[in-house]
């Protein structure tokens, strides 16, 4: 199932028909297998979106694919930091640091003392006589402040959480200074940050799919996208503008959900009705074999190319399907609808 490059205006109806058709013998198994491949392709597309800012490609999905994507982004980030030779601390940094120190005085007395000690021991004691930090020193400081900010931030004490916020802001000040004085490195780190932002959504979806080995549905990705949306009142999601929401929505439209009414009206009408009609029209059961061929990987690739690239034969094939051939029903109807509605 191609998620990108296909207009989806006619897909919801054909998708519901295809979901119902999974209950049919012979073709049902083919459709189920094809839809499973579609979910796998969707997962690969999401992971590719995560790593695309850094130009990396991860082959694999599920928990391992997500882990490999995270490792690739981490390596890219670390390699960028190796290019930092030194970080001069100028008057702009000094002014920002003074403001942060003033804000830190609003912490509880004990937490304010801890902040001052962290600032002196972790940062200021390592500043060279020329007023700068060497590249390796900066990386060590960044790592230590990150760990401290995370540890205090996870505390159950409000006072320690506030200290964690202050330490995190100190780290952000140093990071801004490093980027401002190392613009080429900053450009690389911006790519890593963009990749991390995408991966946060993918990781959230994989977490929800923990019982499916991390292979998530479009709905689970959309839930992760909404959870990660930090805009006011989730406004970005409400407007359809949240990060990766275009991919999640496209996947939801194309792949949909599993057919919910097992054994009820939809399945009975499509399943029992088609088989019953086969008693009077032998071509219909045979058509189930023919239609199932449309859901093989090779046939799916051909159909995806026909829909997305619209070659010369697409119009002729659509016309043949429109004229009707019971040997292609119901799979041919779904393919024909996709062509006719481009």
C-alpha positions, 0 to 999 in steps of 0.5 A: 500500500503506497502511503505517499504520492497517491491522491486519497479522495476515493480511498476511504470507501475502497479501504472499507470495502477491502477491510470487509473483503478480508473475511472472504476465503482465498482472497481474504488471506491475500488482502490481510498479507498485503495490508500487513505489508502496507503497515510495515511500509508505513513504519519504514516511511516513518523511520525514514522521515526521522532519519532523513534530516541527517541523510541516514537510512535505517533498514528495519522496523519495530523496536530494532529499527527504532533503536537503530535510528536513535543510534544513527542520530546519536552518532551524527550528533557526536560526530558534529560535536567533535568539530568543536575546537573551542567555545569562547565565553563573551559578554553576551554569554556573561549577561545571560548567565548573570540573569540566570543567576539572579533567577536562581536566587528565587530557589529555596536556599538549599537549592540555590546553594546547589545551583551555585556549586554546580555552576562553579564546579562543573563550568566556571572552574574549567574556563581557560585563562583566555575565557573559553572552553576547549572542545572536549571540555565543553562536551564533558560539561554538556554531558554532566549538566544534562545528567544533573538536569535530568536527575533533578527533573525526575525528583518528586520534590518540587524544589529539586524539580526547580533546580533541575530547570535551572541546570537545564537552562544553564546547559541551554545557555552554553549550547547557544554560545557554542552554536553562535561561535561555531556556526558550521557545527550549529548547522549539523546540530540543527539537523540532528535536532530535527531528526530527534524531534521526528524520532520522538513521535516514532518512539512514542508510537512504537511504545504504544505498539510494545505488544506488537514488537514495536510495529505501530499503526497510523492511529498509534503514530497520530496518538504519539504526535498529539502527545508530543505536541507542545503547542497551546491546547494542542493547536498544531494537531487541531490545525493539522500542522503538527510535526509528522501529522501529514504522514500519520493522516495519510497512513490512516486514510490509506490503511485505516483500521481493522474491520470491527464488526466481525460476523455482522452485517458487512462481512455477511453481506460481502462474504456470504452473499458473494459465495452464495452468488457463486452457486449460480455464477461459477465465475465469482469463486474463480474470481476470488483466486484472480482477485487475490493475485492483485495483492501479491507484492509484485502486483502491488508494485505494478499497481502503485506504479500505475496509480502514482506514475499514470503510464499510457496503459492506465486509462485502458486498464481503468476502462476495462475494469469499469466495463466489468469483469467478474473474474476481477471482483471484488479486488479489481473494483478496488484497484479500478476505483483507485485509478478512476479517481486520480 
